[in-house]
Amino acid sequence: MERITKLNQMFLRYGFLVCPLTNDEISFLISDDYTDKVIYDIGCDVASGFPFEETVTAYEKCSWLVKEARTTNDY
């Protein structure tokens, strides 16, 4: 739960009034080994109007995004 709180605070810090991802969506991404940076990027895509499932599928289909998603944590 601590990481979910941290991610919600990150969205607030970068200008979101509310987190574009639900706690369940964040939990799913955490359990699938996504870094905070990529979870934030996915949240930005969702905030732009892309459906969560479609966004995650797109990240999974792009091997370079998946590699980044699981190896870097720049935020």
Steps between C-alpha positions, in 0.01 A plus 500: 500500500796730563602491134143578388498804729839607361371470143185697579718774650721498190198567279403791727856636497503504120173692473217247503214598730402134527690189405387380156546137608297316761676330789409164342663603171813615683508174698474303176795689349707458815430127506608482135838658594453840337718780636359821643610690189308275264195492728505880486535490120204262474301731728578791267370300205184412692453866596525586129202279429647161416333205676715333766484153344590632156793697640644204691458278194689754289785507753513120504515484119795738479800302619715809558229648725471177694877492550492859625197424711685232690852641523493874569343709772597858424235679706 
